[in-house]
Amino acid sequence: MQAQRKPTKARSPRVSRAPRPEYVAAVRYLDGRHEKFHIRNADSLDDAREMVISEVGDVRSIMIALRH
């Protein structure tokens, strides 16, 4: 006697979204120290810049690039 299989349900197709861009920021502080950040939840370069500034405060320079 063979085992019977249950009927399979039709799977709904998964909705695939375009991956969110990830950014890298290099920050130079007023006292000369430096630090790197990875920004994952930003919608644009300007948004990434605002996120870094809100996190660290006053800085001498910020360089942001799209991470590949």
N, C-alpha and C positions, 0 to 999 in steps of 0.2 A: 504494500500500500504506500502510495506516495503522499507526501505532505502537500497540502494546498497552500498557495500563497494568498495573502490578502491583496485585494485590489489596491493599487497605488493611487494616491491622490495627485492631481495635477499641481505642480509647484508653480507658484506665481513668480514671474521673472523678477530678479533683483534689480532695484534701481541703482545704477552706478553713477555716482557723481564724479565730476572732475576733481582730482586731488587738489587740496588747498596748497598754495605755494608756501614754501618755508624760506625764511630769510635768516641771514647771519649779519650780526652787527659787531663792529669793533669800536670801542669807546675809549677815548683818552680823557682822563679827568684833569681838573685844574692843577692838581699837584704832580702831574706827570705819570701817575699810575695808568694802567690800561687793562681792559677786560673784554672778553668776547661773549656774545649772547646768541642764542638760537631762538628765533621768534616763529612760532607755529600757527598762531591764531590771528595773524594780521591779514587784512583783505588787500592791502597795497603797500608800496614802499612808504608812503606818507603815514599810513596807519602803523606800520612797524616802527617808524621813527617816533611817533607819539607814544607808543607803548614803552619804548626804551627810555625816553625822556621822563615819562611819568614814574618809571621804576627807579632811576638813578639820580634824577635832579639835574643840577648844573654840571655841564661837561665842557671841555675845550673843543672836542670834535667827535663826530659820529660818522662812521662809514657803514652803509647798509648795502647788501647785495643779495640777489636771489640765489638760494642754495640749489645746486643741481644734484 
